[in-house]
């Protein structure tokens, strides 16, 4: 069942506009008035460099009065983000080196990635693009022509990935125009959307969006991003199921995060809830070592052990691949 449409519920744009942007407001909504109750302590100064953004739907899935809630820890700014840690850098996956045209990155054979926007519906504190220079990328539809020309000139590119930011932040008109221009390139067979909106702002999944994604010449594929089973509930579960039932393949990629999902029970619950609604666990990423996110890093050996144990509990199709993105490698590196 689809989430209520705009006629019976606030539009997704309004929900986004009304999202929480203050750590104090977020903590108060959860009954955590004393900011020191949180595991790391909060710092309002942190949001001057990387703002906080939490939609109401995501907030509703957090456990009140729990300073260690796994959803809260993903989005709450803390003083730990200000610590400088050796090996953690602004561009951990070498996006800048992969830039082929304004807004266009290419790292792997046959695939090209478009930075469609710098905006998201939630600001994950471990985001590997938190330092990305979005101001240098296209904003108007006409600005995408050099990137589209680059894709059209390379016959080996059969899949275009829409990323960001989050491509579903684009309204239906802008998203339709961009997707149609991509679909007009004969050798592009698939358009893949990397998005967190169905997880954190499920109201974005409307009948109009599904009509757009299923009407293109190209096959559309959606890759969502959930890290914990508590995210797959309520309106999020309904939205994901609606996408699947529309015939769009949906995959999930998670990040191994310390104190959030670095134990086998949490990973098992996440994978079970995904496959039960037709979403396939795809990747579990070792954390990209972006500046300000060192406190999220779990040990790689621990991750390998977790995946081995997970494989004894779940069928093979329900177990994600444990991978890391290593700059210069021709694909994700299995761990």
N, C-alpha and C positions, 0 to 999 in steps of 0.2 A: 504494500500500500504506500502510495506517495504521501509525503508530508502535506499538510493543508496548503492550499494555494493562497495566493495573495488576497483573494476575496474574503478569506476567513481568518487570515493571520497576517501579521506584519510582513512586509516584503523582506527578502533577504538583505536588500540594500539598507533598509531601516534598521534591521537587527545589527548589521555591521556598524552603522553609524552610532548605535547605542551601546556598542561593546565597551567593556570596562578597560580603562586606560591608566588606572592608578593602583599601585600595590596596596595602599591603605584601603581603597574601596573593595578590592578583591578579598583581602583578608577579613574585612568587616562583614562581607557577604557570607563568609564561611564561619563566622563566629570566632575568628582568630584576631582579636583586637590587638593583642600584644605581638608586635612584629617579631620579637625575639623568640616566640614560640616556634618559629620556622627553623628548619635544620641549619640554615646558613646565615640567617639574618638578612633583611632586605636593605636595599640602598636605592633611594629615589634618584640619586645622581646617575645610576646606571641607565635609566630610561632616557636620559638626555642623549645618549649615544646610540642606544638601541631600544626604541619605545616598546611599551607593553601593550598588548591587545588581546582581549579574551572575550569572545561572544558569550551571550547568556546560555545558549544551549550547552556549550562545553562546561561552563560553570555548574550547571544543574547536575552534571554527571560526577562532580567532585563530592567527596565525603565531608560534610560539615564538621568543624572542630578537629579535623585531622591535619596537623601540620606536615605530615609525611604522605599525604595523598599523592598517588603517582601521576595524576593529571595536573594537580597544582604545581608539583615540582618541575614540570616541563615548561611552565609559562611564567613562573614567579621570578622577577629579577632579584638577584642576590649580590652581596658584596664579593662573592667568589668570582664573579665575572670581571672584576677589576684587577685580579691577580695576573701577573705576567708569568707564563710557564714556558720553559724551553721546549721548542718543537711545535708550539701552537702558534699559527700564523694567520694572516688576514685572508689568504687564498690557498687553503689546504689542498684543493683538488686541481689547481692550475687552470682555472677557468680562463684567465687572461691569455695564457699561451694558446688556448684552443679557439680563440675568437677569430672568425673568418670574415665577418662583415658586421656592421652594427646590429646587435641583437642576436647574432648567430654564432653558436659554438659547435665545433665538431671534434670529437675525441675518438670515436669508434667508426669502423668501416660500415657504410650503408645507413648510418643514422646521423641526423643533424638535429640540434636543439635550439629552439628559439626562446629567448628571454622575453616573454610577452609583456611583463609588467614587473615592477618592483614591489607591488602591494600584495599583502596576504590578509587572511581573515584571522590569523592568530600569529603571534610572534614567539616561536619556539626558541628557548634561550640557547640551545645547542646548534642553531641553524648554521650550516656551513657557508651560507651566502650572507651572513649578517654584515659583512664588510664589503659586499659587492657594489661596484660603482654604477648603480642603476640609472643615475642621472645621465649617463653617457649613451643609454640605449633608446631605441625608437619609442615615440609616444603616439604620434599620429599614424593612421593606417598607411598613408603615402610614404612614411619613413621606412616601411618594411620592404620597399621595392628592391633595394640592393641585396637583402638577404634572400628574398624570393628568386631573384635572378641567379644568385649563387647556387641555390638548390636546383633550379631548372637547368643550370649548365652542367651539373654533376649527375650523370646517368646512374651512378652507383648508389645514390641516396634513395632508398625505397621507404624509409620511415622518417617522419618528422615528429619530434617530441616538443610539445608545448609545455614550457616550464616558467619559472619566474624567480621570485614572487610566485603567484598562483594564477594560472590562466583563467580559472573560473571567476576571478575577480572582474574580468572583462564582462560587460553587459552582453546580452544576447545578440544585439546588432553588431557590435564590434567583433565578437567571437565568431559569428556567422560569416562576416566579411573576410576575416582572416582565414578561417577553415576552407571557405570556398575557393579562395585564391590558391591555397596549398593544393586542394583537390584537383585543380585545373592542370597541375603539373603531371603529365602522363605517367612518369616512372615512380611517382610516390604512391605506394600501395596502402600505407597505414598512417594514421595520425594518432599519436599517443599523448594523452594528457596526464601530467604529473600534478596531482592536486591534493590538498588537505581539506578543501571546503566540505565535501560530503561527510567528513569526520567532525569538523568543528562548527560548521554552519550548514546543517543539512537542508535548511530551507532553500538553498541554492539549487537543489535538485528538483526542478519543476518539470511539468509535462512539456513545456516549450523547449527546455534544454535537452530533454531526451529526444524530442522530435528532431532537433538540430543534429544531434550526434548520430542518429540512426538514418538520416536522410542523405548523408554525404556519399559520394562515389567510393571514397576510401573506407577501409575498415577502421573503426575507431576502437581504441583500447584505453582503459582508464587505470592508472596506477595511483592508489590512494596511500595515505601515510597514517597508520595508527600504531602505537607502541605498546598499548596495554589493553587488556580485555575490557576494562571498565569504560573504554571509549566506545565500544561496540554495543550500544544499548539505546533504547528509546527511539527518538527521531533519527539518530544516526543509523541504527540498524534498518529502519524502514527505508531510508534514502538509499542505502547501499543495495538493499534487496530490489528496490525499484529499478536501479541501473542494471543489475544483473538480469532481471526479468524483461527488460527492454531488449536484451540480446547483446549487450555490450560486455566484452570480457573485462573483468575487474581483478586486479592484482593488488596486493598490499606489500609495501616495503616499510620495515621498522628499523629503528636504530637501537643497538644495545646500549642501555643507559644505566649508569650506576644509581642505586637506590630506587629505581623505577621498574625495570623489568629484568634485572640481572639475577633472576632465580627461575628455576624450571617451571614452577607452578604458574607463574605469571605468563611465561611464554606459551605454555600449554593452553591456558585459558584463552589467550589472544587467538591462537591458531584455531582452536575449536570453534570459537564464536564466528570467526571469519568463514571457515569452510561450511559451517551450518547454514549460512545465507548465500553460499555460492561464490565467495571471494577467496581467491587462492593466495596463500602466503607465498611471497616471491623472494624477497631478500630480507635478511637481517644484517644490517651494516655495522661493521666496527666504526666507532665514532670518527668522523672527519675532524682532524685536529685544528679546529678553528680557534683563533684567539678569543679567550673569554669562556671557553667551554671545558676546560681541563677537569673540572670537578664532576663532569658527567661521564668521564671515560672509565669503562670497565676493562679489566685485564683480558687480553686476547685469548690467553690459554683458558680462562674461565668461560669465555664464549664458546670455544671449541668443545669444552666439556658439556656445557649446557645443551648444545645442538646434538651431541652424541646421546645424552639422556633423553632429549626430546624425541629422537628417532625410535627409542624403545617404547614410547607412549602413544605415538600417533602413526597413522599410515604415511607412506612416503610422500604422497601428494600434499599432505598437510604440514610438512616440515620445510621451512624456508632455507635457502642457501645462505650460509654465513660468508660474507664477502667484505672486501675493502677496496676502495677506489685508490689506486696508486697512479699518480701522474705519469704519463708517458706509456703506460701499459695499454695493450690493444683491447682490453676488456676488463670488467671487474675481476678482481683476484680472489678466488675461493680460499678460505682459511680453514 
